Amino acid sequence: MRPTFSVLDTKPSHILDFPLTVQQQLWLLFLLPTIWLILLFIADIATDIAVGIELINEGHYFAGILTLLFIVLPSLLSYFFRLSTPPDTKEAKVAFTWLSVETAAFVLFPIRPLYCFAERLFWSIEAIRLEDPEREEALREFEDTRVFVIENYLFTQAFLQAGPQAILQISLLVLGTSKDSSTEAIQVLCLMTSLASLAWIAASYQRYETQVRGGRQQVWSSNDRSLTTLLNLSELDVNSQQQRSTGIKIMEEDNPIGSILLFSFWYFFLFGRILCLVIAFSFFPWAVFGVCLGHYIFTLAYILPTPQLSALIPVKLILAFVYIFCLVEVRIQFRKSYLFYSLFFFFTIIENISLTILWIFWAKWTGGWYYYCLYSIGISHGMAILFIVIYLKFFKPKVRRIQVN
């Protein structure tokens, strides 16, 4: 049974105080983001493959193979996850067909996401072209493409491919592994696409669980799909005694400009963070290890007490590792989120500044490359601060609390 409300009712309808027309919503919230995802996905994989092949051709076999291995990791993990949750059937033919499809999707791993993106592109164009009620059906078909298998792959791709790839390519550039200028240029492109993929996921899932309670579509399998609308918030059975006294915290999705600002913030922030850690590690590895370990323990101690969404301890152990670089609200809902974010950014920037001062004054370094890195660290942090200030001042979605029975 289809819901009686429109898909557009759950989407941002204003930018600042300016209302968006239906056509503007369709372009800004459906078509253009889909085109961006297609281009980013293709560019990310293409540059990774190009760098891996070039490094192998130059004789840097370990670096080249590792670069290519990162491309396969998300698909491999998704494949194992799918095999652990087979369909509930006793028919051998159905089970064999399902296994064959999943194996083919693993071997030809870019095909399934690209097919999903093609569906989104088609339905977004149809929604722009049609009028209600056909337009509403097109929008619901678009939303139905946000299935768990695709979103889970894109999420793991960010943290198993894009993130490690960015760290690896910055490390190779700092070490001067390749002496070929064309290979270095491709490495820089690979770094840019990897950072963009990671920043996009970080921006998309920064307040995911809170936004789901505000109407954002549910894509993770940890909860019932009925949690996607405000109409069913009373069905939540999470820390019920506290909720009865304080209510449930909800948030709308970011509007298009807010999403761009948030993406830009994470792009520059992650670049500066990774560059700081990589350069300091090349001189003082134990100092970097100590800083990361302290950061990990702090974030883990903060999220361990959260009981929301039945998050298991192993999940929190993994999330705390992700929080060394960025924050995503998945499987848990942050308690005192403003305080958590403030502490995270404060300590992260202090760590970055301290590590940079450490190698500037106490490491033995020469060459203009390190001056370039120093300028890049300063500029990236400055740009990140600029984007987040504008976002928080003008475009941050309002957080509200609603009471439940």
TIVEXMI-822318 format. One record per residue (C-alpha): x, y, z; residue in three letters. Coordinates in steps of 0.2 Angstrom, whole numbers, always signed. Layout:
N
{xx: X, yy: Y, zz: Z, res: ALA};
...
***
This chain:
405
{xx: +0, yy: +0, zz: +0, res: MET};
{xx: +7, yy: +17, zz: -5, res: ARG};
{xx: +8, yy: +31, zz: +7, res: PRO};
{xx: -4, yy: +45, zz: +5, res: THR};
{xx: +9, yy: +59, zz: +6, res: PHE};
{xx: +20, yy: +65, zz: -8, res: SER};
{xx: +39, yy: +61, zz: -9, res: VAL};
{xx: +42, yy: +79, zz: -10, res: LEU};
{xx: +34, yy: +82, zz: +7, res: ASP};
{xx: +49, yy: +73, zz: +15, res: THR};
{xx: +62, yy: +84, zz: +5, res: LYS};
{xx: +68, yy: +102, zz: +8, res: PRO};
{xx: +56, yy: +114, zz: +1, res: SER};
{xx: +66, yy: +130, zz: +5, res: HIS};
{xx: +83, yy: +138, zz: +3, res: ILE};
{xx: +85, yy: +151, zz: +17, res: LEU};
{xx: +68, yy: +159, zz: +16, res: ASP};
{xx: +65, yy: +156, zz: -2, res: PHE};
{xx: +53, yy: +143, zz: -7, res: PRO};
{xx: +57, yy: +130, zz: -20, res: LEU};
{xx: +45, yy: +126, zz: -35, res: THR};
{xx: +42, yy: +108, zz: -39, res: VAL};
{xx: +53, yy: +109, zz: -54, res: GLN};
{xx: +67, yy: +116, zz: -44, res: GLN};
{xx: +65, yy: +103, zz: -31, res: GLN};
{xx: +66, yy: +89, zz: -45, res: LEU};
{xx: +82, yy: +97, zz: -52, res: TRP};
{xx: +91, yy: +101, zz: -36, res: LEU};
{xx: +86, yy: +86, zz: -26, res: LEU};
{xx: +85, yy: +72, zz: -39, res: PHE};
{xx: +92, yy: +75, zz: -56, res: LEU};
{xx: +108, yy: +85, zz: -52, res: LEU};
{xx: +114, yy: +74, zz: -37, res: PRO};
{xx: +111, yy: +58, zz: -48, res: THR};
{xx: +122, yy: +65, zz: -62, res: ILE};
{xx: +135, yy: +70, zz: -49, res: TRP};
{xx: +135, yy: +53, zz: -41, res: LEU};
{xx: +137, yy: +44, zz: -58, res: ILE};
{xx: +152, yy: +55, zz: -63, res: LEU};
{xx: +160, yy: +54, zz: -46, res: LEU};
{xx: +159, yy: +35, zz: -46, res: PHE};
{xx: +166, yy: +32, zz: -63, res: ILE};
{xx: +180, yy: +45, zz: -61, res: ALA};
{xx: +185, yy: +37, zz: -44, res: ASP};
{xx: +186, yy: +20, zz: -51, res: ILE};
{xx: +195, yy: +25, zz: -67, res: ALA};
{xx: +208, yy: +35, zz: -58, res: THR};
{xx: +212, yy: +21, zz: -46, res: ASP};
{xx: +214, yy: +9, zz: -60, res: ILE};
{xx: +225, yy: +21, zz: -70, res: ALA};
{xx: +236, yy: +24, zz: -55, res: VAL};
{xx: +238, yy: +6, zz: -51, res: GLY};
{xx: +243, yy: +1, zz: -69, res: ILE};
{xx: +255, yy: +16, zz: -70, res: GLU};
{xx: +264, yy: +11, zz: -54, res: LEU};
{xx: +265, yy: -7, zz: -59, res: ILE};
{xx: +272, yy: -2, zz: -76, res: ASN};
{xx: +285, yy: +8, zz: -67, res: GLU};
{xx: +290, yy: -7, zz: -56, res: GLY};
{xx: +282, yy: -1, zz: -40, res: HIS};
{xx: +273, yy: -18, zz: -38, res: TYR};
{xx: +267, yy: -17, zz: -20, res: PHE};
{xx: +260, yy: +1, zz: -22, res: ALA};
{xx: +252, yy: -3, zz: -38, res: GLY};
{xx: +244, yy: -19, zz: -32, res: ILE};
{xx: +238, yy: -11, zz: -16, res: LEU};
{xx: +230, yy: +3, zz: -26, res: THR};
{xx: +220, yy: -10, zz: -36, res: LEU};
{xx: +216, yy: -20, zz: -21, res: LEU};
{xx: +207, yy: -5, zz: -13, res: PHE};
{xx: +195, yy: -5, zz: -28, res: ILE};
{xx: +190, yy: -23, zz: -24, res: VAL};
{xx: +188, yy: -22, zz: -5, res: LEU};
{xx: +171, yy: -14, zz: -4, res: PRO};
{xx: +163, yy: -26, zz: -17, res: SER};
{xx: +171, yy: -41, zz: -8, res: LEU};
{xx: +164, yy: -36, zz: +9, res: LEU};
{xx: +147, yy: -33, zz: +1, res: SER};
{xx: +148, yy: -50, zz: -7, res: TYR};
{xx: +152, yy: -59, zz: +10, res: PHE};
{xx: +138, yy: -49, zz: +18, res: PHE};
{xx: +126, yy: -55, zz: +5, res: ARG};
{xx: +131, yy: -73, zz: +7, res: LEU};
{xx: +128, yy: -72, zz: +25, res: SER};
{xx: +110, yy: -67, zz: +23, res: THR};
{xx: +104, yy: -79, zz: +9, res: PRO};
{xx: +85, yy: -79, zz: +4, res: PRO};
{xx: +73, yy: -89, zz: +14, res: ASP};
{xx: +69, yy: -103, zz: +2, res: THR};
{xx: +71, yy: -122, zz: +0, res: LYS};
{xx: +71, yy: -122, zz: -19, res: GLU};
{xx: +88, yy: -126, zz: -25, res: ALA};
{xx: +85, yy: -117, zz: -42, res: LYS};
{xx: +80, yy: -101, zz: -33, res: VAL};
{xx: +95, yy: -102, zz: -22, res: ALA};
{xx: +107, yy: -106, zz: -36, res: PHE};
{xx: +100, yy: -92, zz: -47, res: THR};
{xx: +102, yy: -80, zz: -32, res: TRP};
{xx: +120, yy: -86, zz: -29, res: LEU};
{xx: +124, yy: -84, zz: -47, res: SER};
{xx: +117, yy: -66, zz: -48, res: VAL};
{xx: +127, yy: -61, zz: -32, res: GLU};
{xx: +143, yy: -69, zz: -39, res: THR};
{xx: +141, yy: -60, zz: -55, res: ALA};
{xx: +138, yy: -44, zz: -46, res: ALA};
{xx: +154, yy: -46, zz: -37, res: PHE};
{xx: +165, yy: -50, zz: -52, res: VAL};
{xx: +157, yy: -36, zz: -62, res: LEU};
{xx: +156, yy: -25, zz: -47, res: PHE};
{xx: +154, yy: -8, zz: -55, res: PRO};
{xx: +139, yy: -14, zz: -65, res: ILE};
{xx: +126, yy: -15, zz: -51, res: ARG};
{xx: +129, yy: +3, zz: -44, res: PRO};
{xx: +129, yy: +10, zz: -62, res: LEU};
{xx: +113, yy: +1, zz: -66, res: TYR};
{xx: +105, yy: +8, zz: -50, res: CYS};
{xx: +111, yy: +26, zz: -55, res: PHE};
{xx: +104, yy: +23, zz: -72, res: ALA};
{xx: +87, yy: +19, zz: -65, res: GLU};
{xx: +88, yy: +35, zz: -54, res: ARG};
{xx: +93, yy: +45, zz: -69, res: LEU};
{xx: +78, yy: +39, zz: -79, res: PHE};
{xx: +65, yy: +41, zz: -65, res: TRP};
{xx: +72, yy: +59, zz: -61, res: SER};
{xx: +70, yy: +64, zz: -79, res: ILE};
{xx: +53, yy: +56, zz: -80, res: GLU};
{xx: +48, yy: +65, zz: -64, res: ALA};
{xx: +53, yy: +82, zz: -72, res: ILE};
{xx: +44, yy: +77, zz: -88, res: ARG};
{xx: +27, yy: +71, zz: -81, res: LEU};
{xx: +13, yy: +78, zz: -71, res: GLU};
{xx: +4, yy: +71, zz: -56, res: ASP};
{xx: +0, yy: +57, zz: -52, res: PRO};
{xx: +12, yy: +50, zz: -65, res: GLU};
{xx: +26, yy: +61, zz: -57, res: ARG};
{xx: +23, yy: +54, zz: -40, res: GLU};
{xx: +24, yy: +37, zz: -46, res: GLU};
{xx: +41, yy: +41, zz: -54, res: ALA};
{xx: +47, yy: +49, zz: -38, res: LEU};
{xx: +42, yy: +33, zz: -28, res: ARG};
{xx: +52, yy: +22, zz: -41, res: GLU};
{xx: +67, yy: +34, zz: -39, res: PHE};
{xx: +66, yy: +32, zz: -20, res: GLU};
{xx: +64, yy: +13, zz: -22, res: ASP};
{xx: +82, yy: +12, zz: -30, res: THR};
{xx: +89, yy: +17, zz: -13, res: ARG};
{xx: +90, yy: -1, zz: -8, res: VAL};
{xx: +101, yy: -7, zz: +6, res: PHE};
{xx: +113, yy: -17, zz: -6, res: VAL};
{xx: +118, yy: -2, zz: -16, res: ILE};
{xx: +119, yy: +11, zz: -1, res: GLU};
{xx: +129, yy: -2, zz: +9, res: ASN};
{xx: +141, yy: -4, zz: -5, res: TYR};
{xx: +143, yy: +15, zz: -8, res: LEU};
{xx: +146, yy: +17, zz: +11, res: PHE};
{xx: +159, yy: +4, zz: +12, res: THR};
{xx: +167, yy: +10, zz: -4, res: GLN};
{xx: +170, yy: +27, zz: +5, res: ALA};
{xx: +179, yy: +19, zz: +20, res: PHE};
{xx: +187, yy: +4, zz: +12, res: LEU};
{xx: +192, yy: +11, zz: -5, res: GLN};
{xx: +191, yy: +30, zz: -5, res: ALA};
{xx: +198, yy: +34, zz: +12, res: GLY};
{xx: +213, yy: +21, zz: +12, res: PRO};
{xx: +216, yy: +27, zz: -6, res: GLN};
{xx: +218, yy: +45, zz: -2, res: ALA};
{xx: +230, yy: +40, zz: +12, res: ILE};
{xx: +240, yy: +29, zz: +1, res: LEU};
{xx: +241, yy: +42, zz: -13, res: GLN};
{xx: +246, yy: +56, zz: -2, res: ILE};
{xx: +259, yy: +45, zz: +6, res: SER};
{xx: +266, yy: +40, zz: -11, res: LEU};
{xx: +267, yy: +58, zz: -16, res: LEU};
{xx: +276, yy: +63, zz: +0, res: VAL};
{xx: +288, yy: +49, zz: -2, res: LEU};
{xx: +291, yy: +53, zz: -21, res: GLY};
{xx: +288, yy: +35, zz: -26, res: THR};
{xx: +285, yy: +40, zz: -44, res: SER};
{xx: +297, yy: +51, zz: -54, res: LYS};
{xx: +286, yy: +52, zz: -69, res: ASP};
{xx: +276, yy: +69, zz: -69, res: SER};
{xx: +262, yy: +61, zz: -78, res: SER};
{xx: +260, yy: +47, zz: -65, res: THR};
{xx: +260, yy: +61, zz: -52, res: GLU};
{xx: +247, yy: +70, zz: -61, res: ALA};
{xx: +236, yy: +55, zz: -61, res: ILE};
{xx: +239, yy: +52, zz: -43, res: GLN};
{xx: +233, yy: +69, zz: -39, res: VAL};
{xx: +217, yy: +66, zz: -49, res: LEU};
{xx: +215, yy: +50, zz: -39, res: CYS};
{xx: +217, yy: +59, zz: -23, res: LEU};
{xx: +204, yy: +72, zz: -28, res: MET};
{xx: +191, yy: +59, zz: -33, res: THR};
{xx: +195, yy: +48, zz: -17, res: SER};
{xx: +193, yy: +63, zz: -6, res: LEU};
{xx: +177, yy: +68, zz: -15, res: ALA};
{xx: +169, yy: +51, zz: -13, res: SER};
{xx: +174, yy: +51, zz: +6, res: LEU};
{xx: +168, yy: +68, zz: +9, res: ALA};
{xx: +151, yy: +65, zz: +0, res: TRP};
{xx: +147, yy: +50, zz: +11, res: ILE};
{xx: +153, yy: +60, zz: +26, res: ALA};
{xx: +141, yy: +74, zz: +22, res: ALA};
{xx: +127, yy: +62, zz: +18, res: SER};
{xx: +128, yy: +52, zz: +34, res: TYR};
{xx: +134, yy: +65, zz: +46, res: GLN};
{xx: +116, yy: +66, zz: +54, res: ARG};
{xx: +108, yy: +51, zz: +46, res: TYR};
{xx: +99, yy: +43, zz: +61, res: GLU};
{xx: +92, yy: +60, zz: +67, res: THR};
{xx: +86, yy: +64, zz: +49, res: GLN};
{xx: +78, yy: +47, zz: +47, res: VAL};
{xx: +67, yy: +51, zz: +61, res: ARG};
{xx: +63, yy: +68, zz: +53, res: GLY};
{xx: +57, yy: +60, zz: +37, res: GLY};
{xx: +73, yy: +54, zz: +27, res: ARG};
{xx: +71, yy: +37, zz: +19, res: GLN};
{xx: +78, yy: +23, zz: +28, res: GLN};
{xx: +91, yy: +13, zz: +19, res: VAL};
{xx: +100, yy: +2, zz: +32, res: TRP};
{xx: +93, yy: -14, zz: +37, res: SER};
{xx: +95, yy: -12, zz: +56, res: SER};
{xx: +77, yy: -4, zz: +58, res: ASN};
{xx: +60, yy: -7, zz: +51, res: ASP};
{xx: +56, yy: +4, zz: +36, res: ARG};
{xx: +41, yy: +12, zz: +45, res: SER};
{xx: +54, yy: +23, zz: +54, res: LEU};
{xx: +56, yy: +33, zz: +39, res: THR};
{xx: +41, yy: +44, zz: +42, res: THR};
{xx: +35, yy: +55, zz: +56, res: LEU};
{xx: +18, yy: +46, zz: +56, res: LEU};
{xx: +26, yy: +31, zz: +64, res: ASN};
{xx: +38, yy: +39, zz: +76, res: LEU};
{xx: +27, yy: +32, zz: +90, res: SER};
{xx: +32, yy: +14, zz: +86, res: GLU};
{xx: +50, yy: +18, zz: +91, res: LEU};
{xx: +55, yy: +7, zz: +106, res: ASP};
{xx: +72, yy: +14, zz: +110, res: VAL};
{xx: +76, yy: +20, zz: +128, res: ASN};
{xx: +57, yy: +23, zz: +130, res: SER};
{xx: +58, yy: +30, zz: +147, res: GLN};
{xx: +70, yy: +44, zz: +143, res: GLN};
{xx: +60, yy: +48, zz: +127, res: GLN};
{xx: +44, yy: +50, zz: +137, res: ARG};
{xx: +52, yy: +63, zz: +147, res: SER};
{xx: +63, yy: +72, zz: +134, res: THR};
{xx: +55, yy: +67, zz: +117, res: GLY};
{xx: +63, yy: +62, zz: +101, res: ILE};
{xx: +76, yy: +73, zz: +92, res: LYS};
{xx: +73, yy: +74, zz: +73, res: ILE};
{xx: +80, yy: +84, zz: +59, res: MET};
{xx: +76, yy: +88, zz: +41, res: GLU};
{xx: +87, yy: +84, zz: +27, res: GLU};
{xx: +100, yy: +97, zz: +21, res: ASP};
{xx: +94, yy: +108, zz: +7, res: ASN};
{xx: +105, yy: +108, zz: -9, res: PRO};
{xx: +116, yy: +123, zz: -4, res: ILE};
{xx: +118, yy: +116, zz: +13, res: GLY};
{xx: +123, yy: +99, zz: +6, res: SER};
{xx: +136, yy: +108, zz: -6, res: ILE};
{xx: +143, yy: +118, zz: +9, res: LEU};
{xx: +144, yy: +102, zz: +20, res: LEU};
{xx: +153, yy: +92, zz: +6, res: PHE};
{xx: +165, yy: +106, zz: +3, res: SER};
{xx: +169, yy: +107, zz: +22, res: PHE};
{xx: +172, yy: +88, zz: +23, res: TRP};
{xx: +183, yy: +89, zz: +7, res: TYR};
{xx: +195, yy: +102, zz: +14, res: PHE};
{xx: +194, yy: +95, zz: +32, res: PHE};
{xx: +199, yy: +77, zz: +27, res: LEU};
{xx: +212, yy: +83, zz: +15, res: PHE};
{xx: +220, yy: +94, zz: +29, res: GLY};
{xx: +218, yy: +80, zz: +42, res: ARG};
{xx: +226, yy: +66, zz: +31, res: ILE};
{xx: +240, yy: +77, zz: +25, res: LEU};
{xx: +244, yy: +81, zz: +43, res: CYS};
{xx: +245, yy: +63, zz: +49, res: LEU};
{xx: +254, yy: +57, zz: +33, res: VAL};
{xx: +268, yy: +70, zz: +34, res: ILE};
{xx: +270, yy: +69, zz: +53, res: ALA};
{xx: +270, yy: +50, zz: +52, res: PHE};
{xx: +285, yy: +50, zz: +40, res: SER};
{xx: +295, yy: +59, zz: +53, res: PHE};
{xx: +287, yy: +53, zz: +70, res: PHE};
{xx: +277, yy: +38, zz: +68, res: PRO};
{xx: +275, yy: +34, zz: +86, res: TRP};
{xx: +269, yy: +52, zz: +89, res: ALA};
{xx: +255, yy: +50, zz: +76, res: VAL};
{xx: +251, yy: +33, zz: +83, res: PHE};
{xx: +249, yy: +40, zz: +100, res: GLY};
{xx: +238, yy: +54, zz: +94, res: VAL};
{xx: +227, yy: +43, zz: +84, res: CYS};
{xx: +225, yy: +30, zz: +99, res: LEU};
{xx: +220, yy: +44, zz: +111, res: GLY};
{xx: +208, yy: +51, zz: +98, res: HIS};
{xx: +201, yy: +33, zz: +96, res: TYR};
{xx: +199, yy: +30, zz: +115, res: ILE};
{xx: +190, yy: +47, zz: +117, res: PHE};
{xx: +177, yy: +45, zz: +104, res: THR};
{xx: +174, yy: +27, zz: +109, res: LEU};
{xx: +172, yy: +32, zz: +127, res: ALA};
{xx: +159, yy: +45, zz: +121, res: TYR};
{xx: +148, yy: +33, zz: +110, res: ILE};
{xx: +149, yy: +17, zz: +121, res: LEU};
{xx: +135, yy: +23, zz: +132, res: PRO};
{xx: +123, yy: +27, zz: +118, res: THR};
{xx: +109, yy: +13, zz: +118, res: PRO};
{xx: +100, yy: +19, zz: +103, res: GLN};
{xx: +96, yy: +7, zz: +88, res: LEU};
{xx: +103, yy: -8, zz: +97, res: SER};
{xx: +121, yy: -4, zz: +91, res: ALA};
{xx: +132, yy: -18, zz: +96, res: LEU};
{xx: +149, yy: -15, zz: +103, res: ILE};
{xx: +159, yy: -21, zz: +88, res: PRO};
{xx: +150, yy: -8, zz: +77, res: VAL};
{xx: +155, yy: +5, zz: +90, res: LYS};
{xx: +173, yy: -1, zz: +89, res: LEU};
{xx: +173, yy: +1, zz: +70, res: ILE};
{xx: +164, yy: +18, zz: +71, res: LEU};
{xx: +177, yy: +25, zz: +83, res: ALA};
{xx: +191, yy: +21, zz: +70, res: PHE};
{xx: +181, yy: +30, zz: +57, res: VAL};
{xx: +179, yy: +45, zz: +69, res: TYR};
{xx: +198, yy: +47, zz: +68, res: ILE};
{xx: +195, yy: +56, zz: +52, res: PHE};
{xx: +176, yy: +61, zz: +51, res: CYS};
{xx: +159, yy: +59, zz: +60, res: LEU};
{xx: +145, yy: +49, zz: +53, res: VAL};
{xx: +129, yy: +45, zz: +63, res: GLU};
{xx: +125, yy: +27, zz: +58, res: VAL};
{xx: +118, yy: +14, zz: +69, res: ARG};
{xx: +119, yy: +26, zz: +84, res: ILE};
{xx: +111, yy: +43, zz: +87, res: GLN};
{xx: +123, yy: +55, zz: +95, res: PHE};
{xx: +119, yy: +61, zz: +113, res: ARG};
{xx: +123, yy: +79, zz: +116, res: LYS};
{xx: +127, yy: +81, zz: +97, res: SER};
{xx: +133, yy: +99, zz: +98, res: TYR};
{xx: +145, yy: +95, zz: +112, res: LEU};
{xx: +151, yy: +80, zz: +103, res: PHE};
{xx: +154, yy: +89, zz: +87, res: TYR};
{xx: +162, yy: +104, zz: +96, res: SER};
{xx: +174, yy: +92, zz: +105, res: LEU};
{xx: +178, yy: +82, zz: +90, res: PHE};
{xx: +183, yy: +97, zz: +79, res: PHE};
{xx: +192, yy: +106, zz: +93, res: PHE};
{xx: +203, yy: +91, zz: +98, res: PHE};
{xx: +206, yy: +86, zz: +79, res: THR};
{xx: +212, yy: +104, zz: +75, res: ILE};
{xx: +223, yy: +104, zz: +90, res: ILE};
{xx: +230, yy: +87, zz: +85, res: GLU};
{xx: +234, yy: +93, zz: +67, res: ASN};
{xx: +242, yy: +109, zz: +73, res: ILE};
{xx: +253, yy: +100, zz: +86, res: SER};
{xx: +259, yy: +87, zz: +74, res: LEU};
{xx: +263, yy: +100, zz: +61, res: THR};
{xx: +273, yy: +110, zz: +73, res: ILE};
{xx: +282, yy: +95, zz: +78, res: LEU};
{xx: +289, yy: +91, zz: +61, res: TRP};
{xx: +292, yy: +109, zz: +56, res: ILE};
{xx: +303, yy: +112, zz: +71, res: PHE};
{xx: +310, yy: +95, zz: +76, res: TRP};
{xx: +311, yy: +85, zz: +60, res: ALA};
{xx: +325, yy: +86, zz: +47, res: LYS};
{xx: +317, yy: +91, zz: +31, res: TRP};
{xx: +322, yy: +100, zz: +15, res: THR};
{xx: +315, yy: +105, zz: -1, res: GLY};
{xx: +300, yy: +115, zz: -8, res: GLY};
{xx: +288, yy: +101, zz: -7, res: TRP};
{xx: +286, yy: +102, zz: +12, res: TYR};
{xx: +283, yy: +121, zz: +11, res: TYR};
{xx: +269, yy: +117, zz: -2, res: TYR};
{xx: +262, yy: +104, zz: +10, res: CYS};
{xx: +263, yy: +117, zz: +24, res: LEU};
{xx: +253, yy: +129, zz: +14, res: TYR};
{xx: +241, yy: +116, zz: +9, res: SER};
{xx: +238, yy: +111, zz: +27, res: ILE};
{xx: +234, yy: +130, zz: +31, res: GLY};
{xx: +223, yy: +133, zz: +16, res: ILE};
{xx: +213, yy: +117, zz: +18, res: SER};
{xx: +210, yy: +121, zz: +37, res: HIS};
{xx: +205, yy: +139, zz: +33, res: GLY};
{xx: +193, yy: +134, zz: +19, res: MET};
{xx: +185, yy: +120, zz: +30, res: ALA};
{xx: +182, yy: +133, zz: +44, res: ILE};
{xx: +175, yy: +145, zz: +31, res: LEU};
{xx: +162, yy: +133, zz: +24, res: PHE};
{xx: +157, yy: +126, zz: +41, res: ILE};
{xx: +154, yy: +143, zz: +48, res: VAL};
{xx: +143, yy: +148, zz: +33, res: ILE};
{xx: +134, yy: +131, zz: +34, res: TYR};
{xx: +130, yy: +133, zz: +53, res: LEU};
{xx: +125, yy: +151, zz: +52, res: LYS};
{xx: +113, yy: +150, zz: +37, res: PHE};
{xx: +110, yy: +132, zz: +31, res: PHE};
{xx: +110, yy: +120, zz: +45, res: LYS};
{xx: +93, yy: +111, zz: +47, res: PRO};
{xx: +84, yy: +114, zz: +63, res: LYS};
{xx: +83, yy: +101, zz: +76, res: VAL};
{xx: +67, yy: +98, zz: +84, res: ARG};
{xx: +60, yy: +87, zz: +98, res: ARG};
{xx: +43, yy: +79, zz: +97, res: ILE};
{xx: +34, yy: +70, zz: +112, res: GLN};
{xx: +29, yy: +52, zz: +110, res: VAL};
{xx: +16, yy: +42, zz: +120, res: ASN};
***
